[in-house]
């Protein structure tokens, strides 16, 4: 089962990496806007909205991955998986 889990994670890794990169870039844009001599609240609000969008996409992708992984496991293995995540 571990091999199947790794495969599912590898399958979604490029998308997750792209979202992590976009999130980092968005945070940098927010930092620049916050440090600008003239605060443009409209741009700042848009940048924060963009950051929220990226976070939602990341959460959706993680949920998709967990659902895919859970679908390959027995009920006992799913319990072990989520007990391990809680630690």
N, CA, C and O atoms as CSV, one atom per row, in Angstrom:
chain,resi,resn,atom,element,x,y,z
A,1,UNK,N,N,0.820,-1.204,0.000
A,1,UNK,CA,C,0.000,0.000,0.000
A,1,UNK,C,C,0.861,1.264,0.000
A,1,UNK,O,O,0.476,2.280,-0.577
A,2,UNK,N,N,2.002,1.198,0.635
A,2,UNK,CA,C,2.860,2.389,0.679
A,2,UNK,C,C,3.260,2.827,-0.717
A,2,UNK,O,O,3.352,4.022,-0.999
A,3,UNK,N,N,3.498,1.857,-1.592
A,3,UNK,CA,C,3.860,2.187,-2.972
A,3,UNK,C,C,2.723,2.947,-3.650
A,3,UNK,O,O,2.971,3.914,-4.370
A,4,UNK,N,N,1.488,2.523,-3.431
A,4,UNK,CA,C,0.343,3.206,-4.022
A,4,UNK,C,C,0.220,4.631,-3.480
A,4,UNK,O,O,-0.113,5.558,-4.218
A,5,UNK,N,N,0.489,4.793,-2.197
A,5,UNK,CA,C,0.436,6.121,-1.584
A,5,UNK,C,C,1.497,7.016,-2.202
A,5,UNK,O,O,1.225,8.162,-2.559
A,6,UNK,N,N,2.705,6.488,-2.325
A,6,UNK,CA,C,3.790,7.280,-2.929
A,6,UNK,C,C,3.462,7.676,-4.365
A,6,UNK,O,O,3.728,8.802,-4.786
A,7,UNK,N,N,2.877,6.731,-5.114
A,7,UNK,CA,C,2.523,7.022,-6.503
A,7,UNK,C,C,1.489,8.141,-6.578
A,7,UNK,O,O,1.591,9.030,-7.423
A,8,UNK,N,N,0.499,8.096,-5.698
A,8,UNK,CA,C,-0.532,9.137,-5.693
A,8,UNK,C,C,0.086,10.490,-5.347
A,8,UNK,O,O,-0.267,11.510,-5.940
A,9,UNK,N,N,1.004,10.492,-4.390
A,9,UNK,CA,C,1.657,11.739,-4.005
A,9,UNK,C,C,2.535,12.263,-5.150
A,9,UNK,O,O,2.557,13.464,-5.421
A,10,UNK,N,N,3.245,11.367,-5.810
A,10,UNK,CA,C,4.082,11.775,-6.956
A,10,UNK,C,C,3.221,12.317,-8.098
A,10,UNK,O,O,3.600,13.268,-8.781
A,11,UNK,N,N,2.070,11.702,-8.289
A,11,UNK,CA,C,1.168,12.110,-9.362
A,11,UNK,C,C,0.733,13.574,-9.192
A,11,UNK,O,O,0.630,14.317,-10.168
A,12,UNK,N,N,0.481,13.970,-7.950
A,12,UNK,CA,C,-0.011,15.319,-7.689
A,12,UNK,C,C,1.102,16.302,-7.313
A,12,UNK,O,O,0.847,17.496,-7.155
A,13,UNK,N,N,2.314,15.809,-7.173
A,13,UNK,CA,C,3.428,16.661,-6.748
A,13,UNK,C,C,3.665,17.866,-7.669
A,13,UNK,O,O,3.859,18.969,-7.158
A,14,UNK,N,N,3.660,17.713,-8.989
A,14,UNK,CA,C,3.898,18.892,-9.832
A,14,UNK,C,C,2.871,20.007,-9.608
A,14,UNK,O,O,3.224,21.186,-9.588
A,15,UNK,N,N,1.610,19.630,-9.441
A,15,UNK,CA,C,0.576,20.635,-9.194
A,15,UNK,C,C,0.801,21.314,-7.846
A,15,UNK,O,O,0.660,22.530,-7.725
A,16,UNK,N,N,1.151,20.523,-6.835
A,16,UNK,CA,C,1.387,21.078,-5.501
A,16,UNK,C,C,2.599,22.004,-5.525
A,16,UNK,O,O,2.574,23.076,-4.921
A,17,UNK,N,N,3.651,21.597,-6.213
A,17,UNK,CA,C,4.847,22.435,-6.302
A,17,UNK,C,C,4.533,23.765,-6.981
A,17,UNK,O,O,5.026,24.812,-6.563
A,18,UNK,N,N,3.721,23.720,-8.013
A,18,UNK,CA,C,3.350,24.955,-8.709
A,18,UNK,C,C,2.547,25.870,-7.777
A,18,UNK,O,O,2.737,27.086,-7.780
A,19,UNK,N,N,1.653,25.281,-6.984
A,19,UNK,CA,C,0.867,26.088,-6.049
A,19,UNK,C,C,1.729,26.661,-4.928
A,19,UNK,O,O,1.520,27.797,-4.502
A,20,UNK,N,N,2.689,25.888,-4.453
A,20,UNK,CA,C,3.601,26.383,-3.415
A,20,UNK,C,C,4.405,27.558,-3.965
A,20,UNK,O,O,4.601,28.559,-3.276
A,21,UNK,N,N,4.867,27.433,-5.202
A,21,UNK,CA,C,5.620,28.523,-5.832
A,21,UNK,C,C,4.733,29.766,-5.986
A,21,UNK,O,O,5.163,30.880,-5.686
A,22,UNK,N,N,3.512,29.572,-6.446
A,22,UNK,CA,C,2.588,30.704,-6.610
A,22,UNK,C,C,2.292,31.358,-5.269
A,22,UNK,O,O,2.189,32.582,-5.181
A,23,UNK,N,N,2.155,30.553,-4.234
A,23,UNK,CA,C,1.897,31.089,-2.893
A,23,UNK,C,C,3.077,31.929,-2.408
A,23,UNK,O,O,2.892,33.012,-1.854
A,24,UNK,N,N,4.272,31.426,-2.617
A,24,UNK,CA,C,5.479,32.165,-2.228
A,24,UNK,C,C,5.560,33.497,-2.974
A,24,UNK,O,O,5.859,34.531,-2.376
A,25,UNK,N,N,5.298,33.468,-4.263
A,25,UNK,CA,C,5.342,34.693,-5.068
A,25,UNK,C,C,4.265,35.685,-4.615
A,25,UNK,O,O,4.493,36.894,-4.582
A,26,UNK,N,N,3.103,35.160,-4.272
A,26,UNK,CA,C,2.018,36.030,-3.823
A,26,UNK,C,C,2.368,36.677,-2.488
A,26,UNK,O,O,2.097,37.859,-2.274
A,27,UNK,N,N,2.976,35.892,-1.586
A,27,UNK,CA,C,3.407,36.467,-0.296
A,27,UNK,C,C,4.427,37.576,-0.512
A,27,UNK,O,O,4.388,38.606,0.162
A,28,UNK,N,N,5.337,37.362,-1.451
A,28,UNK,CA,C,6.341,38.385,-1.749
A,28,UNK,C,C,5.673,39.641,-2.300
A,28,UNK,O,O,6.061,40.757,-1.953
A,29,UNK,N,N,4.680,39.460,-3.149
A,29,UNK,CA,C,3.959,40.615,-3.696
A,29,UNK,C,C,3.247,41.374,-2.581
A,29,UNK,O,O,3.235,42.605,-2.574
A,30,UNK,N,N,2.658,40.644,-1.646
A,30,UNK,CA,C,1.988,41.295,-0.511
A,30,UNK,C,C,3.006,42.079,0.320
A,30,UNK,O,O,2.749,43.217,0.712
A,31,UNK,N,N,4.150,41.470,0.582
A,31,UNK,CA,C,5.197,42.160,1.350
A,31,UNK,C,C,5.628,43.445,0.654
A,31,UNK,O,O,5.803,44.473,1.307
A,32,UNK,N,N,5.799,43.396,-0.661
A,32,UNK,CA,C,6.197,44.593,-1.402
A,32,UNK,C,C,5.130,45.668,-1.323
A,32,UNK,O,O,5.436,46.846,-1.141
A,33,UNK,N,N,3.882,45.260,-1.460
A,33,UNK,CA,C,2.788,46.233,-1.376
A,33,UNK,C,C,2.712,46.867,0.008
A,33,UNK,O,O,2.441,48.060,0.141
A,34,UNK,N,N,2.953,46.062,1.030
A,34,UNK,CA,C,2.893,46.570,2.404
A,34,UNK,C,C,4.041,47.556,2.679
A,34,UNK,O,O,3.899,48.456,3.508
A,35,UNK,N,N,5.158,47.390,1.994
A,35,UNK,CA,C,6.326,48.224,2.231
A,35,UNK,C,C,6.422,49.405,1.272
A,35,UNK,O,O,7.352,50.207,1.361
A,36,UNK,N,N,5.473,49.513,0.364
A,36,UNK,CA,C,5.506,50.598,-0.624
A,36,UNK,C,C,5.308,51.947,0.083
A,36,UNK,O,O,4.610,52.028,1.093
A,37,UNK,N,N,5.925,52.993,-0.455
A,37,UNK,CA,C,5.774,54.328,0.147
A,37,UNK,C,C,4.307,54.765,0.218
A,37,UNK,O,O,3.878,55.355,1.209
A,38,UNK,N,N,3.551,54.473,-0.829
A,38,UNK,CA,C,2.120,54.786,-0.852
A,38,UNK,C,C,1.345,53.471,-0.787
A,38,UNK,O,O,1.488,52.621,-1.667
A,39,UNK,N,N,0.538,53.303,0.235
A,39,UNK,CA,C,-0.226,52.079,0.394
A,39,UNK,C,C,-1.428,52.096,-0.553
A,39,UNK,O,O,-2.291,52.970,-0.462
A,40,UNK,N,N,-1.471,51.129,-1.452
A,40,UNK,CA,C,-2.596,50.982,-2.372
A,40,UNK,C,C,-3.477,49.860,-1.829
A,40,UNK,O,O,-3.221,48.680,-2.068
A,41,UNK,N,N,-4.504,50.245,-1.103
A,41,UNK,CA,C,-5.339,49.244,-0.446
A,41,UNK,C,C,-6.083,48.354,-1.437
A,41,UNK,O,O,-6.342,47.186,-1.145
A,42,UNK,N,N,-6.423,48.883,-2.585
A,42,UNK,CA,C,-7.098,48.078,-3.606
A,42,UNK,C,C,-6.205,46.955,-4.092
A,42,UNK,O,O,-6.634,45.804,-4.177
A,43,UNK,N,N,-4.959,47.288,-4.412
A,43,UNK,CA,C,-4.006,46.262,-4.849
A,43,UNK,C,C,-3.724,45.267,-3.729
A,43,UNK,O,O,-3.598,44.066,-3.970
A,44,UNK,N,N,-3.629,45.768,-2.527
A,44,UNK,CA,C,-3.351,44.909,-1.388
A,44,UNK,C,C,-4.506,43.931,-1.155
A,44,UNK,O,O,-4.282,42.747,-0.903
A,45,UNK,N,N,-5.728,44.426,-1.241
A,45,UNK,CA,C,-6.887,43.545,-1.091
A,45,UNK,C,C,-6.909,42.480,-2.185
A,45,UNK,O,O,-7.207,41.316,-1.919
A,46,UNK,N,N,-6.593,42.880,-3.407
A,46,UNK,CA,C,-6.556,41.926,-4.514
A,46,UNK,C,C,-5.465,40.883,-4.297
A,46,UNK,O,O,-5.660,39.705,-4.596
A,47,UNK,N,N,-4.328,41.312,-3.781
A,47,UNK,CA,C,-3.228,40.386,-3.523
A,47,UNK,C,C,-3.615,39.382,-2.438
A,47,UNK,O,O,-3.318,38.193,-2.554
A,48,UNK,N,N,-4.274,39.858,-1.389
A,48,UNK,CA,C,-4.736,38.946,-0.344
A,48,UNK,C,C,-5.793,37.978,-0.885
A,48,UNK,O,O,-5.814,36.805,-0.513
A,49,UNK,N,N,-6.657,38.467,-1.753
A,49,UNK,CA,C,-7.667,37.599,-2.364
A,49,UNK,C,C,-6.987,36.518,-3.208
A,49,UNK,O,O,-7.406,35.360,-3.197
A,50,UNK,N,N,-5.952,36.897,-3.929
A,50,UNK,CA,C,-5.196,35.927,-4.713
A,50,UNK,C,C,-4.541,34.880,-3.832
A,50,UNK,O,O,-4.495,33.700,-4.181
A,51,UNK,N,N,-4.034,35.317,-2.689
A,51,UNK,CA,C,-3.413,34.384,-1.746
A,51,UNK,C,C,-4.451,33.386,-1.219
A,51,UNK,O,O,-4.171,32.194,-1.094
A,52,UNK,N,N,-5.648,33.889,-0.914
A,52,UNK,CA,C,-6.713,32.999,-0.435
A,52,UNK,C,C,-7.084,31.967,-1.502
A,52,UNK,O,O,-7.302,30.797,-1.187
A,53,UNK,N,N,-7.155,32.397,-2.750
A,53,UNK,CA,C,-7.465,31.479,-3.852
A,53,UNK,C,C,-6.444,30.363,-3.942
A,53,UNK,O,O,-6.800,29.197,-4.113
A,54,UNK,N,N,-5.182,30.719,-3.826
A,54,UNK,CA,C,-4.114,29.723,-3.899
A,54,UNK,C,C,-4.233,28.746,-2.736
A,54,UNK,O,O,-4.083,27.538,-2.918
A,55,UNK,N,N,-4.503,29.267,-1.544
A,55,UNK,CA,C,-4.639,28.398,-0.368
A,55,UNK,C,C,-5.805,27.417,-0.539
A,55,UNK,O,O,-5.696,26.253,-0.155
A,56,UNK,N,N,-6.902,27.879,-1.106
A,56,UNK,CA,C,-8.049,27.000,-1.344
A,56,UNK,C,C,-7.674,25.913,-2.348
A,56,UNK,O,O,-8.035,24.750,-2.165
A,57,UNK,N,N,-6.960,26.279,-3.394
A,57,UNK,CA,C,-6.530,25.293,-4.385
A,57,UNK,C,C,-5.606,24.256,-3.761
A,57,UNK,O,O,-5.697,23.068,-4.069
A,58,UNK,N,N,-4.714,24.711,-2.881
A,58,UNK,CA,C,-3.811,23.776,-2.198
A,58,UNK,C,C,-4.605,22.821,-1.311
A,58,UNK,O,O,-4.341,21.619,-1.289
A,59,UNK,N,N,-5.565,23.357,-0.591
A,59,UNK,CA,C,-6.386,22.519,0.278
A,59,UNK,C,C,-7.186,21.512,-0.547
A,59,UNK,O,O,-7.280,20.344,-0.171
A,60,UNK,N,N,-7.758,21.946,-1.656
A,60,UNK,CA,C,-8.507,21.046,-2.534
A,60,UNK,C,C,-7.616,19.923,-3.052
A,60,UNK,O,O,-8.030,18.764,-3.099
A,61,UNK,N,N,-6.397,20.269,-3.439
A,61,UNK,CA,C,-5.469,19.272,-3.964
A,61,UNK,C,C,-5.083,18.271,-2.875
A,61,UNK,O,O,-5.018,17.069,-3.135
A,62,UNK,N,N,-4.827,18.756,-1.657
A,62,UNK,CA,C,-4.509,17.847,-0.548
A,62,UNK,C,C,-5.690,16.916,-0.264
A,62,UNK,O,O,-5.501,15.723,-0.025
A,63,UNK,N,N,-6.896,17.459,-0.292
A,63,UNK,CA,C,-8.071,16.630,-0.053
A,63,UNK,C,C,-8.234,15.591,-1.158
A,63,UNK,O,O,-8.554,14.435,-0.882
A,64,UNK,N,N,-8.017,15.993,-2.395
A,64,UNK,CA,C,-8.092,15.070,-3.529
A,64,UNK,C,C,-7.084,13.942,-3.337
A,64,UNK,O,O,-7.395,12.776,-3.581
A,65,UNK,N,N,-5.879,14.293,-2.899
A,65,UNK,CA,C,-4.831,13.301,-2.683
A,65,UNK,C,C,-5.246,12.338,-1.570
A,65,UNK,O,O,-5.111,11.124,-1.720
A,66,UNK,N,N,-5.751,12.872,-0.453
A,66,UNK,CA,C,-6.148,12.012,0.660
A,66,UNK,C,C,-7.307,11.091,0.283
A,66,UNK,O,O,-7.339,9.929,0.687
A,67,UNK,N,N,-8.248,11.610,-0.484
A,67,UNK,CA,C,-9.369,10.779,-0.926
A,67,UNK,C,C,-8.865,9.657,-1.822
A,67,UNK,O,O,-9.297,8.511,-1.694
A,68,UNK,N,N,-7.955,9.988,-2.725
A,68,UNK,CA,C,-7.379,8.976,-3.604
A,68,UNK,C,C,-6.614,7.920,-2.836
A,68,UNK,O,O,-6.719,6.729,-3.129
A,69,UNK,N,N,-5.846,8.355,-1.856
A,69,UNK,CA,C,-5.084,7.417,-1.028
A,69,UNK,C,C,-6.039,6.568,-0.203
A,69,UNK,O,O,-5.895,5.347,-0.148
A,70,UNK,N,N,-7.007,7.203,0.433
A,70,UNK,CA,C,-7.952,6.471,1.284
A,70,UNK,C,C,-8.699,5.407,0.489
A,70,UNK,O,O,-9.048,4.358,1.029
A,71,UNK,N,N,-8.942,5.673,-0.785
A,71,UNK,CA,C,-9.650,4.716,-1.628
A,71,UNK,C,C,-8.873,3.443,-1.894
A,71,UNK,O,O,-9.453,2.440,-2.311
A,72,UNK,N,N,-7.575,3.467,-1.661
A,72,UNK,CA,C,-6.752,2.276,-1.890
A,72,UNK,C,C,-6.501,1.491,-0.609
A,72,UNK,O,O,-5.893,0.422,-0.650
A,73,UNK,N,N,-6.963,2.007,0.526
A,73,UNK,CA,C,-6.650,1.396,1.814
A,73,UNK,C,C,-7.836,0.640,2.399
A,73,UNK,O,O,-8.992,0.912,2.074
A,74,UNK,N,N,-7.526,-0.300,3.257
A,74,UNK,CA,C,-8.567,-0.981,4.015
A,74,UNK,C,C,-9.011,-0.048,5.135
A,74,UNK,O,O,-8.322,0.928,5.435
A,75,UNK,N,N,-10.161,-0.337,5.763
A,75,UNK,CA,C,-10.590,0.509,6.886
A,75,UNK,C,C,-9.530,0.595,7.990
A,75,UNK,O,O,-9.323,1.665,8.562
A,76,UNK,N,N,-8.876,-0.493,8.285
A,76,UNK,CA,C,-7.845,-0.487,9.323
A,76,UNK,C,C,-6.667,0.404,8.932
A,76,UNK,O,O,-6.126,1.136,9.760
A,77,UNK,N,N,-6.283,0.333,7.673
A,77,UNK,CA,C,-5.174,1.163,7.195
A,77,UNK,C,C,-5.545,2.633,7.220
A,77,UNK,O,O,-4.699,3.480,7.511
A,78,UNK,N,N,-6.803,2.951,6.917
A,78,UNK,CA,C,-7.237,4.355,6.979
A,78,UNK,C,C,-7.153,4.878,8.402
A,78,UNK,O,O,-6.753,6.022,8.621
A,79,UNK,N,N,-7.528,4.049,9.371
A,79,UNK,CA,C,-7.403,4.452,10.780
A,79,UNK,C,C,-5.947,4.734,11.100
A,79,UNK,O,O,-5.635,5.750,11.721
A,80,UNK,N,N,-5.051,3.846,10.683
A,80,UNK,CA,C,-3.620,4.035,10.938
A,80,UNK,C,C,-3.102,5.298,10.262
A,80,UNK,O,O,-2.313,6.044,10.843
A,81,UNK,N,N,-3.546,5.532,9.042
A,81,UNK,CA,C,-3.113,6.728,8.309
A,81,UNK,C,C,-3.479,7.988,9.081
A,81,UNK,O,O,-2.635,8.867,9.253
A,82,UNK,N,N,-4.696,8.091,9.539
A,82,UNK,CA,C,-5.138,9.308,10.208
A,82,UNK,C,C,-4.661,9.390,11.633
A,82,UNK,O,O,-4.542,10.494,12.164
A,83,UNK,N,N,-4.384,8.283,12.280
A,83,UNK,CA,C,-3.761,8.322,13.598
A,83,UNK,C,C,-2.340,8.848,13.462
A,83,UNK,O,O,-1.874,9.617,14.303
A,84,UNK,N,N,-1.662,8.439,12.416
A,84,UNK,CA,C,-0.298,8.910,12.159
A,84,UNK,C,C,-0.261,10.388,11.843
A,84,UNK,O,O,0.671,11.079,12.256
A,85,UNK,N,N,-1.257,10.899,11.114
A,85,UNK,CA,C,-1.309,12.322,10.785
A,85,UNK,C,C,-1.584,13.163,12.026
A,85,UNK,O,O,-1.144,14.309,12.113
A,86,UNK,N,N,-2.319,12.589,12.998
A,86,UNK,CA,C,-2.639,13.327,14.220
A,86,UNK,C,C,-1.414,13.504,15.105
A,86,UNK,O,O,-1.351,14.454,15.886
A,87,UNK,N,N,-0.454,12.621,14.998
A,87,UNK,CA,C,0.750,12.724,15.825
A,87,UNK,C,C,1.647,13.742,15.274
A,87,UNK,O,O,2.720,13.983,15.826
